[in-house]
Amino acid sequence: MTHAANVPDTVATSVSQPRLVLFLAYAHMGLLDLTGAQTVFWAANKACAERGLAGYRVCTASVPGGLIASAEGLRVHTEPLEPLLLEQIDTLVVPGAPEIVRTLPEHVELVSCLRQVAAKARRTASVCSGTFLLAAAGLLDGRRAATHWAMCDALRQRFPAIEVDAEAIFVQQEQVWTSAGVSAGIDLALALVEADCGREVAMQVARELVVFLKRPGGQAQFSELLKAQGEHSAAFDELHLWLNEHLHDPQLSVERLAGQACMSLRNFTRVYKQNTGRTPAKAIEVFRLEAARRLLENTDLQIEQIARQCGFGSEERLRLAFQRHLAVTPRDYRARFARSVPLAEIQGSLA
């Protein structure tokens, strides 16, 4: 599930010159898509300097150069792209834009330049809907990719050769990295820094910026409860709140949900799926799964206890649900995402 590789600190010492990180700017890009990731590399430079490491040279470029207006209205000074093509580019980062789904056909020249730069760069990354530009350049065909959750369906429809991961904060596929919406660019940049400079540098950056070291790539973008509060499922908002409070009940059933919604079982099942896109039984399972994920991440409860507390009844049923939805076991999930792994769980995995 986590797609970022950890690289030892010794990697950074082998680089004698700053790594060139090129941000490709364009009109109406998202400002935080650009500056969030840039701030990570800025802080990484400070941490690298303290250790005598080369760090990064961060450059913001556009095809024409000059001032580029962001979607928020702030103008960003950029260097012209062409002279930079003569340099050794380590990392290319492409920010997203709020209207990129609509305006993508207008970016023919940008996509052509992106394809050219990506061919020279050691790795290429996109933030948020910047994934659409990478896709248009043919960089994601046959690969898994992330983007803003609200644009996942549009990405699937426009680029069917891409395996869209609607859950991930970021995804690495060989030399190509993509991230989820807006602030996930910070998580992505932290992962890039950790891959280059090691965990110690990345941790220092995270502390300075007052963010988590990383929300790992396989961690969900948002909660099931938030996801359920969509335009077409508003009629079930109260039911979802009730469901979230009764996940522990082993007698929880679709029949009880129908009764709580004051609907017949047949009508409730039909209307619920029509409005939410999933069956009521599936909703119970995914809400329980998310509750289990939170407990695995934030508590030291035994997995058997978590299974009972979330209504799965047994560790085996919890394990099957994790395998079905996340392709990992609860124990592996905790090892990757928990704030701290309980000693008993570590001992159990070694037994």
Residue frames relative to the residue before (quaternion, step in Angstrom):
aa qw qx qy qz dx dy dz
M 1.0000 0.0000 0.0000 0.0000 0.00 0.00 0.00
T 0.7116 0.3792 -0.2667 0.5280 3.60 0.87 -0.81
H 0.2219 -0.8410 0.4872 0.0780 3.52 -0.59 1.16
A 0.5892 0.5567 -0.3858 0.4406 3.61 1.23 0.10
A 0.3116 -0.7533 0.5509 0.1789 3.55 -0.88 0.93
N 0.3656 -0.7089 0.5566 0.2323 3.56 -1.03 0.78
V 0.1107 -0.7956 0.5950 0.0276 3.55 -0.79 1.04
P 0.5217 -0.6720 0.4176 0.3190 3.63 -0.77 0.91
D 0.6614 -0.5226 0.3710 0.3896 3.54 -1.26 0.51
T 0.5903 0.6136 -0.3718 0.3697 3.59 1.07 -0.62
V 0.5243 0.6327 -0.4215 0.3837 3.58 1.17 -0.40
A 0.6698 0.5232 -0.3077 0.4277 3.57 0.91 -0.95
T 0.6588 0.5305 -0.3262 0.4221 3.59 0.98 -0.74
S 0.6339 0.5498 -0.3391 0.4253 3.58 1.19 -0.42
V 0.6304 0.5162 -0.3274 0.4785 3.60 1.28 -0.19
S 0.2304 -0.8179 0.5160 0.1087 3.59 -0.47 1.19
Q 0.7481 0.3023 -0.1799 0.5627 3.58 1.21 -0.48
P 0.5982 -0.5577 0.4130 0.4008 3.59 -1.11 0.53
R 0.4466 -0.6694 0.5256 0.2760 3.55 -1.05 0.76
L 0.3497 -0.7361 0.5386 0.2139 3.59 -0.82 0.94
V 0.0714 -0.7704 0.6335 0.0059 3.54 -0.69 1.16
L 0.1215 -0.8267 0.5494 0.0026 3.54 -0.44 1.28
F 0.1581 -0.7658 0.6194 0.0702 3.55 -0.72 1.14
L 0.2422 -0.7886 0.5543 0.1105 3.56 -0.68 1.13
A 0.1320 -0.8271 0.5458 0.0228 3.55 -0.29 1.32
Y 0.0245 0.7761 -0.6297 0.0231 3.54 -1.26 0.48
A 0.6911 -0.5101 0.3162 0.4027 3.57 -1.22 0.47
H 0.8578 0.1334 -0.1403 0.4761 3.53 -1.08 0.94
M 0.3060 0.7204 -0.5463 0.2983 3.58 1.10 0.66
G 0.5535 -0.5945 0.4630 0.3547 3.55 -1.26 0.36
L 0.4756 -0.7145 0.4348 0.2725 3.56 -0.73 1.06
L 0.6919 0.4603 -0.2933 0.4727 3.60 0.87 -0.87
D 0.5427 0.5961 -0.3990 0.4370 3.59 1.15 -0.53
L 0.6994 0.4537 -0.2471 0.4939 3.55 1.05 -0.86
T 0.7958 0.3911 -0.1919 0.4206 3.54 0.52 -1.23
G 0.5684 0.5938 -0.4008 0.4045 3.62 1.10 -0.52
A 0.7032 0.4394 -0.2616 0.4938 3.56 0.83 -0.99
Q 0.6202 0.5490 -0.3493 0.4381 3.60 1.01 -0.73
T 0.6420 0.5344 -0.3268 0.4420 3.58 0.98 -0.80
V 0.6006 0.5498 -0.3566 0.4581 3.58 1.09 -0.66
F 0.6901 0.4623 -0.2916 0.4743 3.60 0.85 -0.90
W 0.5912 0.5568 -0.3564 0.4619 3.60 1.11 -0.64
A 0.6883 0.4593 -0.2776 0.4881 3.58 0.88 -0.94
A 0.6142 0.5449 -0.3471 0.4531 3.59 1.08 -0.68
N 0.6117 0.5502 -0.3534 0.4452 3.59 1.03 -0.67
K 0.6371 0.5194 -0.3289 0.4649 3.57 1.00 -0.78
A 0.6728 0.4901 -0.2955 0.4688 3.57 0.94 -0.91
C 0.6517 0.5097 -0.3186 0.4626 3.60 1.00 -0.78
A 0.6288 0.5490 -0.3385 0.4343 3.58 0.98 -0.83
E 0.6376 0.5349 -0.3256 0.4487 3.59 1.01 -0.76
R 0.7356 0.3943 -0.2105 0.5090 3.57 1.18 -0.57
G 0.5096 -0.6669 0.4075 0.3600 3.55 1.27 0.09
L 0.4616 0.6746 -0.4425 0.3689 3.57 1.19 0.56
A 0.6200 -0.6071 0.3620 0.3406 3.55 -1.14 0.65
G 0.2607 -0.8074 0.4985 0.1780 3.60 1.00 -0.68
Y 0.6238 -0.5564 0.4317 0.3391 3.53 -1.19 -0.67
R 0.1971 -0.6914 0.6715 0.1798 3.48 -1.38 0.38
V 0.1470 -0.8198 0.5520 0.0400 3.55 -0.41 1.24
C 0.0225 -0.8076 0.5867 -0.0542 3.54 -0.78 1.09
T 0.1844 -0.7600 0.6139 0.1076 3.55 -0.98 0.90
A 0.0215 0.8203 -0.5658 0.0804 3.56 -0.54 1.19
S 0.1034 -0.7528 0.6439 0.0895 3.52 -1.32 0.39
V 0.6781 -0.4866 0.3351 0.4371 3.58 -1.18 0.31
P 0.7793 0.3141 -0.2120 0.4991 3.66 0.76 -0.85
G 0.3969 -0.6724 0.5152 0.3535 3.58 1.14 -0.61
G 0.6448 0.5391 -0.3762 0.3900 3.57 -1.28 0.02
L 0.7395 -0.3973 0.3038 0.4506 3.55 -1.30 -0.36
I 0.0881 -0.7774 0.6226 0.0160 3.55 -0.93 1.00
A 0.3372 -0.7572 0.5268 0.1883 3.58 -0.75 1.05
S 0.3373 -0.7260 0.5635 0.2041 3.57 -0.89 0.94
A 0.6860 -0.4647 0.3549 0.4331 3.56 -1.30 0.18
E 0.6834 0.4878 -0.2808 0.4649 3.56 1.12 -0.69
G 0.6172 -0.5856 0.3307 0.4084 3.59 1.27 -0.10
L 0.5777 0.5755 -0.3905 0.4274 3.59 1.20 -0.33
R 0.3146 -0.7531 0.5492 0.1798 3.57 -0.92 0.91
V 0.2011 -0.7864 0.5802 0.0676 3.54 -0.93 0.99
H 0.3785 -0.7131 0.5396 0.2388 3.58 -0.89 0.96
T 0.0372 -0.8096 0.5857 -0.0149 3.59 -0.86 0.98
E 0.4371 -0.6489 0.5537 0.2850 3.52 -1.29 0.48
P 0.5395 -0.5875 0.4649 0.3844 3.63 -1.12 0.45
L 0.5269 -0.6901 0.4062 0.2848 3.55 -0.91 0.93
E 0.6340 0.6171 -0.3509 0.3067 3.58 0.78 -1.01
P 0.6776 0.4807 -0.3356 0.4440 3.69 0.75 -0.82
L 0.6383 0.5500 -0.3304 0.4254 3.59 1.09 -0.63
L 0.5557 0.6155 -0.3903 0.3999 3.56 1.20 -0.35
L 0.6150 0.5471 -0.3425 0.4530 3.57 1.25 -0.31
E 0.6484 0.5205 -0.3083 0.4621 3.57 1.27 -0.28
Q 0.5378 -0.5887 0.4863 0.3573 3.54 -1.33 0.24
I 0.1591 -0.8113 0.5607 0.0456 3.55 -0.40 1.26
D 0.2924 -0.7677 0.5456 0.1658 3.55 -0.69 1.06
T 0.8241 0.0054 0.0709 0.5619 3.57 0.68 -1.11
L 0.1615 -0.7552 0.6304 0.0786 3.54 -0.93 0.98
V 0.0597 -0.7963 0.6019 0.0046 3.59 -0.80 1.03
V 0.1260 -0.7980 0.5887 0.0277 3.56 -0.81 1.07
P 0.2785 -0.7674 0.5518 0.1708 3.63 -0.52 1.11
G 0.4747 -0.6594 0.5004 0.2993 3.54 -1.27 0.32
A 0.2555 -0.7320 0.6049 0.1815 3.54 -1.37 -0.09
P 0.5709 -0.6351 0.3880 0.3466 3.62 -0.89 0.85
E 0.7741 0.3426 -0.1728 0.5036 3.59 1.03 -0.76
I 0.2957 0.8146 -0.4738 0.1566 3.59 1.22 0.26
V 0.5925 0.5698 -0.3831 0.4212 3.62 1.02 -0.63
R 0.7111 0.4403 -0.2487 0.4885 3.56 1.01 -0.83
T 0.7768 0.3970 -0.1851 0.4524 3.57 0.92 -0.93
L 0.3719 0.7711 -0.4690 0.2169 3.61 1.22 -0.11
P 0.6560 0.5154 -0.3452 0.4299 3.67 0.83 -0.75
E 0.6243 0.5541 -0.3388 0.4341 3.61 1.20 -0.42
H 0.6830 0.5190 -0.2662 0.4396 3.59 1.25 -0.35
V 0.1501 0.8276 -0.5269 0.1223 3.59 1.02 0.72
E 0.6856 0.4730 -0.2887 0.4722 3.59 0.85 -0.95
L 0.6391 0.5307 -0.3205 0.4552 3.58 0.97 -0.85
V 0.6627 0.5040 -0.3030 0.4636 3.59 0.92 -0.91
S 0.6343 0.5285 -0.3258 0.4606 3.59 1.00 -0.79
C 0.6720 0.4787 -0.2909 0.4844 3.58 0.96 -0.87
L 0.6111 0.5555 -0.3390 0.4506 3.55 1.04 -0.78
R 0.6461 0.5183 -0.3167 0.4622 3.56 0.92 -0.88
Q 0.6611 0.5147 -0.2941 0.4600 3.57 1.01 -0.86
V 0.6797 0.4783 -0.2900 0.4745 3.59 0.91 -0.89
A 0.6461 0.5346 -0.3263 0.4362 3.59 0.93 -0.88
A 0.6203 0.5497 -0.3428 0.4423 3.58 1.09 -0.66
K 0.6970 0.4514 -0.2614 0.4920 3.58 1.18 -0.54
A 0.6596 0.5545 -0.3077 0.4034 3.57 1.07 -0.72
R 0.5531 -0.5978 0.4632 0.3496 3.56 -1.18 0.59
R 0.7868 -0.0582 0.0483 0.6125 3.57 1.06 -0.74
T 0.2290 -0.7619 0.5960 0.1090 3.54 -1.24 0.56
A 0.0452 -0.8060 0.5900 -0.0118 3.57 -0.95 0.89
S 0.1435 -0.7665 0.6168 0.1068 3.54 -1.20 0.55
V 0.2679 -0.7315 0.6060 0.1608 3.53 -1.23 0.61
C 0.8554 0.0235 -0.0321 0.5164 3.55 -0.95 0.94
S 0.8388 -0.1589 0.1209 0.5065 3.61 -0.84 -0.95
G 0.3725 0.6990 -0.5024 0.3468 3.58 1.23 0.27
T 0.4837 0.6659 -0.4146 0.3883 3.56 1.30 -0.35
F 0.6192 0.5559 -0.3478 0.4320 3.60 1.04 -0.73
L 0.6502 0.5043 -0.3197 0.4697 3.59 1.02 -0.73
L 0.6347 0.5027 -0.3313 0.4844 3.59 1.00 -0.76
A 0.6444 0.5209 -0.3206 0.4589 3.56 1.00 -0.82
A 0.6589 0.5095 -0.3099 0.4585 3.59 0.93 -0.87
A 0.6704 0.4816 -0.2879 0.4856 3.58 1.16 -0.59
G 0.5203 -0.6740 0.3924 0.3478 3.59 1.28 0.02
L 0.4584 0.7217 -0.4218 0.3018 3.58 1.24 0.27
L 0.7400 0.4239 -0.2170 0.4751 3.58 1.22 -0.33
D 0.3774 0.7399 -0.4894 0.2659 3.60 1.20 0.06
G 0.8319 0.1551 -0.1436 0.5131 3.54 -0.81 1.04
R 0.6452 0.5075 -0.3180 0.4744 3.58 1.27 0.13
R 0.4799 -0.6056 0.5438 0.3275 3.51 -1.35 0.28
A 0.0121 0.8126 -0.5809 0.0467 3.58 -1.01 0.76
A 0.2834 -0.7326 0.5956 0.1680 3.54 -1.30 0.50
T 0.0612 0.7578 -0.6497 -0.0024 3.53 -1.30 0.39
H 0.7328 -0.3619 0.2945 0.4953 3.58 -1.26 -0.11
W 0.5724 -0.6424 0.3796 0.3401 3.58 -0.84 0.98
A 0.6697 0.5190 -0.3100 0.4313 3.60 1.01 -0.77
M 0.7206 0.4287 -0.2415 0.4884 3.60 1.23 -0.33
C 0.3916 0.7521 -0.4657 0.2531 3.60 1.25 0.05
D 0.6625 0.5028 -0.3200 0.4538 3.59 0.88 -0.86
A 0.6494 0.5140 -0.3196 0.4603 3.58 0.97 -0.84
L 0.6377 0.5217 -0.3308 0.4601 3.59 1.03 -0.76
R 0.6419 0.5226 -0.3181 0.4623 3.58 0.98 -0.85
Q 0.6945 0.4928 -0.2837 0.4408 3.55 0.85 -0.96
R 0.7246 0.4440 -0.2546 0.4614 3.56 0.90 -0.91
F 0.7997 0.1601 -0.0660 0.5749 3.59 1.07 -0.73
P 0.1089 -0.8553 0.5037 0.0530 3.61 0.37 1.21
A 0.5906 0.5793 -0.3783 0.4154 3.62 1.18 -0.27
I 0.6286 0.5232 -0.3285 0.4725 3.60 1.29 -0.15
E 0.3081 -0.7032 0.6058 0.2089 3.57 -1.08 0.75
V 0.1899 -0.8201 0.5338 0.0801 3.57 -0.21 1.28
D 0.1834 -0.7686 0.6077 0.0793 3.56 -0.79 1.09
A 0.2152 -0.8293 0.5072 0.0930 3.57 -0.16 1.30
E 0.6552 0.5387 -0.3036 0.4339 3.58 1.23 -0.32
A 0.6834 0.5761 -0.3027 0.3309 3.54 0.87 -1.00
I 0.4745 -0.6261 0.5435 0.2958 3.53 -1.23 0.64
F 0.7624 -0.1444 0.0678 0.6271 3.56 1.07 -0.75
V 0.1992 -0.7622 0.6078 0.0996 3.54 -1.27 0.48
Q 0.1351 -0.7528 0.6373 0.0942 3.54 -1.06 0.82
Q 0.0165 0.7580 -0.6514 0.0300 3.53 -0.92 0.99
E 0.7874 -0.2023 0.0644 0.5787 3.54 -0.11 1.37
Q 0.8270 -0.2105 0.1420 0.5017 3.63 -0.73 -1.00
V 0.6417 0.5114 -0.3220 0.4723 3.61 1.26 0.09
W 0.0872 -0.7897 0.6073 0.0010 3.56 -0.86 1.07
T 0.0229 -0.7784 0.6271 0.0197 3.57 -1.06 0.75
S 0.1735 -0.8017 0.5647 0.0911 3.57 -1.10 0.62
A 0.5855 -0.5675 0.4582 0.3538 3.51 -1.35 0.30
G 0.8351 -0.3309 0.1624 0.4083 3.54 -1.32 -0.22
V 0.9096 -0.0589 0.0351 0.4098 3.47 -1.26 0.89
S 0.8392 0.1798 -0.1035 0.5027 3.61 -0.18 -1.27
A 0.5204 0.6268 -0.4223 0.3974 3.61 1.22 -0.27
G 0.5128 0.6290 -0.4181 0.4081 3.59 1.24 -0.26
I 0.5983 0.5432 -0.3557 0.4696 3.58 1.16 -0.53
D 0.6412 0.5112 -0.3145 0.4780 3.58 0.98 -0.84
L 0.6445 0.5231 -0.3110 0.4629 3.55 0.98 -0.88
A 0.6825 0.4858 -0.2964 0.4586 3.59 0.83 -0.97
L 0.6185 0.5300 -0.3440 0.4671 3.60 1.04 -0.70
A 0.6482 0.5079 -0.3176 0.4701 3.57 1.02 -0.79
L 0.6338 0.5200 -0.3303 0.4677 3.60 1.02 -0.73
V 0.6511 0.5058 -0.3088 0.4741 3.57 0.99 -0.85
E 0.6507 0.5074 -0.3265 0.4610 3.57 0.94 -0.81
A 0.6408 0.5245 -0.3237 0.4577 3.58 1.00 -0.79
D 0.7045 0.4596 -0.2575 0.4756 3.60 1.05 -0.77
C 0.8479 0.2431 -0.0361 0.4697 3.52 0.71 -1.19
G 0.5718 -0.6117 0.3787 0.3943 3.57 1.23 -0.14
R 0.6924 -0.5229 0.3310 0.3710 3.49 -1.31 0.47
E 0.6220 0.5693 -0.3609 0.3985 3.61 0.94 -0.78
V 0.6637 0.4822 -0.3004 0.4865 3.58 0.93 -0.88
A 0.6614 0.5119 -0.3141 0.4494 3.59 0.89 -0.93
M 0.6391 0.5223 -0.3273 0.4600 3.58 1.00 -0.77
Q 0.6420 0.5167 -0.3280 0.4618 3.59 0.97 -0.80
V 0.6337 0.5231 -0.3216 0.4704 3.57 1.02 -0.82
A 0.6633 0.5100 -0.3067 0.4537 3.57 0.88 -0.94
R 0.6468 0.5110 -0.3261 0.4628 3.59 0.97 -0.80
E 0.6682 0.5040 -0.3152 0.4474 3.59 0.89 -0.88
L 0.7345 0.4079 -0.2301 0.4911 3.58 0.98 -0.83
V 0.3554 -0.7599 0.4683 0.2774 3.57 1.35 -0.05
V 0.4963 0.5855 -0.4765 0.4287 3.54 0.76 1.15
F 0.6243 -0.4880 0.4243 0.4383 3.55 -1.29 0.18
L 0.6083 -0.5288 0.4263 0.4106 3.57 -1.13 0.56
K 0.7348 -0.2958 0.1562 0.5901 3.52 0.98 -0.80
R 0.2899 -0.6196 0.6818 0.2594 3.45 -1.29 0.53
P 0.3942 -0.7668 0.4301 0.2678 3.61 -0.22 1.16
G 0.6974 -0.5277 0.3004 0.3808 3.53 -1.20 0.63
G 0.7200 0.4480 -0.2670 0.4580 3.58 1.03 -0.65
Q 0.5172 0.6482 -0.4281 0.3591 3.58 1.21 -0.05
A 0.5720 -0.6400 0.3921 0.3309 3.56 -1.00 0.82
Q 0.5381 -0.6321 0.4614 0.3132 3.56 -1.17 0.69
F 0.8022 -0.0481 0.0915 0.5880 3.57 0.98 -0.78
S 0.6197 -0.5887 0.3767 0.3570 3.55 -1.23 0.39
E 0.6092 -0.5450 0.4275 0.3862 3.53 -1.24 0.42
L 0.6197 0.5427 -0.3501 0.4461 3.59 1.05 -0.71
L 0.6563 0.4835 -0.3086 0.4901 3.59 0.97 -0.83
K 0.6350 0.5326 -0.3314 0.4508 3.58 0.95 -0.86
A 0.6786 0.5175 -0.2917 0.4320 3.56 0.99 -0.87
Q 0.6491 0.5244 -0.3206 0.4482 3.58 1.19 -0.45
G 0.2484 0.7921 -0.5120 0.2209 3.54 0.80 1.05
E 0.7433 -0.4253 0.2870 0.4291 3.51 -1.32 0.20
H 0.7644 0.3966 -0.2062 0.4647 3.58 0.88 -0.95
S 0.7141 0.4381 -0.2574 0.4816 3.59 1.21 -0.24
A 0.3033 0.7926 -0.4888 0.2023 3.59 1.25 0.25
A 0.6016 0.5886 -0.3583 0.4040 3.58 1.10 -0.68
F 0.7400 0.3951 -0.2168 0.4993 3.58 1.19 -0.49
D 0.3096 0.7770 -0.5035 0.2168 3.63 1.20 0.26
E 0.6819 0.4764 -0.2971 0.4689 3.59 0.84 -0.92
L 0.6304 0.5305 -0.3310 0.4600 3.57 1.04 -0.75
H 0.6533 0.5115 -0.3206 0.4569 3.58 0.96 -0.80
L 0.6214 0.5199 -0.3424 0.4757 3.59 1.03 -0.70
W 0.6479 0.5026 -0.3107 0.4807 3.57 0.97 -0.87
L 0.6390 0.5329 -0.3200 0.4531 3.58 0.94 -0.89
N 0.6610 0.5233 -0.3071 0.4414 3.56 0.91 -0.92
E 0.6948 0.4678 -0.2657 0.4773 3.59 1.14 -0.61
H 0.7523 0.3756 -0.2009 0.5026 3.61 1.21 -0.29
L 0.2931 0.7909 -0.4945 0.2097 3.58 1.20 0.42
H 0.6294 0.5713 -0.3311 0.4097 3.57 1.12 -0.68
D 0.5879 0.6143 -0.3609 0.3829 3.59 1.18 -0.53
P 0.3425 -0.7612 0.5082 0.2122 3.63 -0.51 1.09
Q 0.6481 0.5095 -0.3160 0.4696 3.60 1.24 -0.32
L 0.3892 0.7180 -0.4885 0.3072 3.59 1.25 0.10
S 0.0731 0.8096 -0.5716 0.1120 3.57 -0.76 1.04
V 0.6590 -0.4774 0.3899 0.4310 3.56 -1.30 0.18
E 0.6120 0.5549 -0.3493 0.4422 3.58 1.06 -0.72
R 0.6648 0.4880 -0.3100 0.4731 3.58 0.98 -0.79
L 0.6171 0.5274 -0.3487 0.4685 3.58 1.05 -0.67
A 0.6442 0.5179 -0.3233 0.4607 3.57 0.94 -0.84
G 0.6523 0.5103 -0.3085 0.4679 3.57 0.99 -0.85
Q 0.6462 0.5173 -0.3139 0.4650 3.57 1.00 -0.86
A 0.6980 0.4441 -0.2575 0.4993 3.59 1.11 -0.71
C 0.3775 -0.7480 0.4611 0.2923 3.60 1.34 -0.06
M 0.5377 0.5828 -0.4169 0.4443 3.54 0.96 0.96
S 0.5561 -0.5605 0.4739 0.3899 3.55 -1.22 0.39
L 0.6403 -0.5502 0.3664 0.3912 3.56 -1.14 0.59
R 0.6799 0.5035 -0.2968 0.4429 3.57 0.85 -0.95
N 0.6908 0.4709 -0.2816 0.4709 3.58 0.88 -0.96
F 0.6360 0.5343 -0.3294 0.4490 3.57 0.99 -0.84
T 0.6585 0.5172 -0.3156 0.4465 3.60 0.85 -0.94
R 0.6789 0.4926 -0.2894 0.4611 3.57 0.94 -0.91
V 0.7121 0.4582 -0.2672 0.4599 3.59 0.79 -1.03
Y 0.6299 0.5426 -0.3458 0.4350 3.58 0.99 -0.78
K 0.6902 0.4621 -0.2965 0.4713 3.59 0.80 -0.90
Q 0.6255 0.5497 -0.3343 0.4413 3.57 1.03 -0.77
N 0.7483 0.4145 -0.2143 0.4716 3.58 1.00 -0.84
T 0.7871 0.3310 -0.1683 0.4926 3.60 1.02 -0.68
G 0.4620 -0.7031 0.4384 0.3162 3.58 1.19 -0.34
R 0.7475 0.2747 -0.2101 0.5671 3.60 1.23 0.16
T 0.5552 -0.5961 0.4556 0.3589 3.56 -1.22 0.44
P 0.6254 -0.5362 0.3922 0.4093 3.61 -1.16 0.41
A 0.6300 0.5347 -0.3422 0.4473 3.60 1.00 -0.75
K 0.6509 0.4975 -0.3155 0.4788 3.57 0.99 -0.80
A 0.6155 0.5523 -0.3487 0.4411 3.59 1.03 -0.73
I 0.6301 0.5264 -0.3357 0.4617 3.57 0.94 -0.85
E 0.6804 0.5035 -0.2953 0.4432 3.57 0.88 -0.94
V 0.7121 0.4515 -0.2905 0.4524 3.62 0.80 -0.91
F 0.6085 0.5229 -0.3615 0.4749 3.61 1.10 -0.57
R 0.6528 0.4979 -0.3116 0.4785 3.58 0.99 -0.80
L 0.6308 0.5404 -0.3289 0.4493 3.55 1.02 -0.81
E 0.6671 0.4918 -0.3159 0.4618 3.58 0.90 -0.84
A 0.6222 0.5322 -0.3418 0.4613 3.58 1.01 -0.77
A 0.6484 0.5061 -0.3139 0.4744 3.58 1.00 -0.82
R 0.6272 0.5379 -0.3382 0.4505 3.59 0.99 -0.77
R 0.6529 0.5115 -0.3202 0.4578 3.58 0.94 -0.85
L 0.6728 0.4910 -0.3010 0.4644 3.57 0.94 -0.85
L 0.6369 0.5151 -0.3289 0.4699 3.59 1.02 -0.72
E 0.6839 0.4920 -0.2832 0.4583 3.58 1.01 -0.78
N 0.8410 0.2931 -0.0739 0.4487 3.56 0.87 -0.99
T 0.7481 0.3224 -0.2202 0.5366 3.62 1.20 -0.05
D 0.4023 -0.6882 0.5365 0.2769 3.54 -1.32 0.13
L 0.2552 0.7701 -0.5353 0.2352 3.58 1.15 0.59
Q 0.5250 -0.6086 0.4902 0.3372 3.55 -1.15 0.65
I 0.6135 -0.5828 0.3822 0.3713 3.58 -1.09 0.66
E 0.6134 0.5385 -0.3509 0.4589 3.59 1.03 -0.69
Q 0.6428 0.5148 -0.3199 0.4684 3.59 1.01 -0.80
I 0.6475 0.5179 -0.3136 0.4628 3.57 0.98 -0.87
A 0.6257 0.5448 -0.3389 0.4437 3.57 0.98 -0.83
R 0.6884 0.4612 -0.2868 0.4807 3.59 0.91 -0.89
Q 0.6684 0.5274 -0.3068 0.4255 3.57 0.90 -0.93
C 0.7323 0.4042 -0.2244 0.5000 3.59 1.11 -0.66
G 0.6055 -0.6232 0.3350 0.3643 3.57 1.26 0.22
F 0.4659 0.6792 -0.4575 0.3352 3.60 1.20 0.17
G 0.4249 -0.7438 0.4260 0.2911 3.55 1.21 -0.49
S 0.8074 -0.0355 0.0496 0.5869 3.58 0.97 -0.78
E 0.6192 -0.5519 0.4107 0.3787 3.53 -1.24 0.48
E 0.6208 0.5577 -0.3454 0.4292 3.58 1.05 -0.71
R 0.6629 0.4871 -0.3087 0.4775 3.59 0.94 -0.83
L 0.6229 0.5196 -0.3361 0.4786 3.58 1.05 -0.70
R 0.6489 0.5237 -0.3174 0.4516 3.57 0.94 -0.89
L 0.6583 0.5105 -0.3118 0.4569 3.60 0.93 -0.85
A 0.6460 0.5124 -0.3235 0.4643 3.58 1.01 -0.76
F 0.6431 0.5103 -0.3205 0.4725 3.59 0.99 -0.78
Q 0.6540 0.5076 -0.3145 0.4645 3.57 0.93 -0.85
R 0.6751 0.5159 -0.2941 0.4378 3.57 0.94 -0.90
H 0.7818 0.3558 -0.1746 0.4813 3.59 0.88 -0.94
L 0.8249 0.2531 -0.0874 0.4978 3.58 0.95 -0.87
A 0.3514 -0.7699 0.4641 0.2615 3.57 1.31 -0.18
V 0.6495 0.4104 -0.3565 0.5316 3.58 1.08 0.77
T 0.4888 -0.6187 0.5084 0.3462 3.57 -1.26 0.25
P 0.6386 -0.5132 0.3854 0.4246 3.62 -1.15 0.36
R 0.6368 0.5308 -0.3322 0.4499 3.60 1.01 -0.77
D 0.6685 0.4800 -0.3035 0.4802 3.59 0.94 -0.82
Y 0.6155 0.5471 -0.3459 0.4497 3.58 1.03 -0.77
R 0.6656 0.4946 -0.3042 0.4689 3.57 0.91 -0.91
A 0.6389 0.5386 -0.3360 0.4345 3.59 0.93 -0.83
R 0.7151 0.4525 -0.2571 0.4667 3.59 1.04 -0.71
F 0.8368 0.2895 -0.0923 0.4554 3.54 0.85 -0.99
A 0.5383 0.6482 -0.4139 0.3446 3.62 1.16 -0.31
R 0.5492 -0.5942 0.4760 0.3445 3.54 -1.17 0.62
S 0.7621 -0.0934 0.0392 0.6395 3.55 1.16 -0.66
V 0.3579 -0.7405 0.5320 0.2014 3.56 -0.95 0.89
P 0.4551 -0.6991 0.4715 0.2861 3.62 -0.68 1.04
L 0.5742 -0.6171 0.4211 0.3350 3.54 -1.01 0.86
A 0.6387 0.5433 -0.3330 0.4312 3.57 0.99 -0.85
E 0.6500 0.5107 -0.3240 0.4601 3.58 1.06 -0.73
I 0.6250 0.5275 -0.3360 0.4672 3.57 1.03 -0.78
Q 0.6603 0.5036 -0.3041 0.4668 3.56 0.93 -0.92
G 0.6445 0.5311 -0.3194 0.4477 3.56 1.03 -0.82
S 0.6707 0.4984 -0.3078 0.4550 3.57 0.99 -0.79
L 0.6825 0.4758 -0.2858 0.4755 3.57 1.20 -0.45
A 0.5345 0.6578 -0.3930 0.3567 3.55 1.27 -0.36
